[in-house]
Amino acid sequence: MKGSNNLRWHMAARNMAALLVAACSAACASSGATPRPFPVARVPDARPQPPASVDEPSGTPRAITGESVGLAPVPNALVDIALALQGAPYRNGGGDPTGFDCSGFTQYVFARYGLSLPRAVHDQFDSGLEIDAAALEPGDLIFFSTVAPGASHVGIVIDADRFIHAPSSRGVVRVEHISARYWSERLIGIRRLSGTTLP
């Protein structure tokens, strides 16, 4: 009897450990969790293409703060950098083209453009200037509440109805529609991190 209780306890402990490992491996390091349910891309069974190479930035990325930023949207160059990374795989804690999580992707793209972003989603949400959804521009950061109250997912605005982001562990860097029900119901803010003093 005692041996069977020990066996059950060990099996339960092992199952719990396996669940924790699975949860951690699927979690977004930047926000603490992967958005669920996460929408699946409507793409035929095409294998992701490796991202195009992106030139390394010249010099050190400039740090940004709400006080040092103007209201002008970023040039399309930043969006072009982001779009060149389509197809890069998701990787928990990733911050380069071998694999990104959501805020690792935004941090990398802005660094290639010459701006330094904080690493975590909630810190990025506290950066720059708040923008009304009706006034969003290409290059703005767009934030969603997907796993808990507050900002837990981030992407980069492409145009009035599209953004690019690094989704869950089952996805690759891709473009989504802001108006899609999943995203529109979870949109919590837009931040502008560019200004007239940028390169």
N, C-alpha and C positions, 0 to 999 in steps of 0.2 A: 504494500500500500504506500509506504513512504517512498519507495523507489519510483512508483508511477507518478506520485505528486511532484517529485524532483524532475522527472522527465517532462511532465506537462509544463512546469515552471521554466525549464530550459528552452522548450520549444516556443513558449509564449515570448520569452525574452529574445530569442533569435528572430522570431517574426517581427517583433517591435523594432529591433535593430535594422532589419531589412527595410521596413517601412521608413525609418528615419533616413537611411542612406538614400533611398529612392526619392524621398522628399527633398533632401539636400541637393541631390544631383539635378533635380528639376527646378530648383529655386533660382530666382533671379538674385544674384548677389547684391545688386543695387537696391532692391526693394524688399528683399526677404522672401519673396515667393513668386511663382510663375502664375500669371493670370489664368484662372479657370472659371467657367469653360472658356477656352481660347478659341476664337474662330479659326476654321481651317481654310487655307487659301483655295480659291476655286481655280486651280490650275490643273490641266491634264497631267497624267503621270510622267512629267518631265523631270529629269534629274537636275538638281540645282547646278548652275554654271559657276565656275570659280569667278570671284570678283575680279574686275579689271584692276590693274595695279594703280595705286594712287601715289603720286609723288609725295615724298616726305616734306614736311614743312621747312621753310628756311627760317632759322632763328628759333627763339623760344616762344611758345604760345603766350599771349598776353592775358593776364588774369582780368576778369570782368566783375564789376559790382553794379548794383542798381544805381549808385550815384554817378558812375563813370560812363553810363550808357545813354545814348540818344534814342530817339524813336524811329529812326530810319531803318527799314528792313534791310537784311543782308542782300548782297548781289546774288544772282543765280549761281555764282561759282560754288558757293557752299552746298547748294542743292545738287549741283553736278557731282561734287565729291561724294555725297550720300548715294546718289543714284548709281555711281560707278561701283558701289559695294553690294549691289543686289546679288543675291545668291550666296553671300557669305553665310556660313552656318551659325546657328545659335550655340553659344558655349557659356555655361554658368560662370560668371566672373570674368568673361572674356572681354578684351578691349583692343583687339586687332583683327585683321582680315582672316586669321585662322579660326576665329570664332568670337562673337559678340553677345553680351546680354544687352538689354535695352539702353541703360545709361552708359555702358561701355561704348556702344555704337555712337551715341550722340557726343560723348566726350571725344572720341577719336575723330569724328568728322569736324567738330569745331577746332580741334587741335590742328588738323590739316589746313584749316582756314586761317589759323593763327591766333585762336582764342582758347584760353584755358577754362574749362568747365569743372565744377566739382564732380566727384565720381558717383555719388548716390543720387537716386531719383529725387528724394525729398530735398536735398541740397540744391539740385538743379532747379527745382520748383521755386526755391527761395531766391534765385538769381534773376537779374535783369528786371524788366518792367512788365507788369501785367497788361495784357492786351485783350480787348473785347473780341469775342468769337467772330463778330461781323467784320472786324478789321484785320483779321489774320493775313499774313504775307508769307511768301516763300522764305524758308530759313527760320521761322519762328519755331520754338519748341512747343509741342502739344502734349498735355498731360491727362492721364486717365486714372480713375480709381477702380482697380480691377480685383484686388484681393482683400482690401481693407479700406477703411475710411482714409482719405488723403491720397496724395500722389503715390502711385505704385507702378506706373508704366509711363514711358516717354517715347516720343517720336519726333520727326522733323517734318514740318509742313512743306509740301511741294506746291500746292495751289489751293484754290478755294474749297476743294473737296477731297484732296488726297494728302496722305502723309506716308513717310517711309520709316520703318522701325525694325528692330530685331525682336521677333516674337519668342514664343516658348521653345522648349527643347526639341519639339517636333518640327520646327520651322526654320526658315532662312530669312535673311534680310529681304524685306519685300514691301511693296506699296499696298496701302489699304484705302478705302473710302471713309472719310470722316462721317459721312451721312449714314453709313451702315448702322443698323440698329444697335449692334453690340457696342460699337464705339461711341455713337451719339449719346447713348444712355449713360455712358461712363465718363464722358468728357468733363473735366473739372477745371481746366485752365490753360491759358496760352501765355508764354513768356517770350519777350523779345530781348535778345542778347547782343544786338548790334548797334552801331552808332556811327556818327559822322567821322570819328577819329580812327576807324578801322582801315586796314590796308586796302 
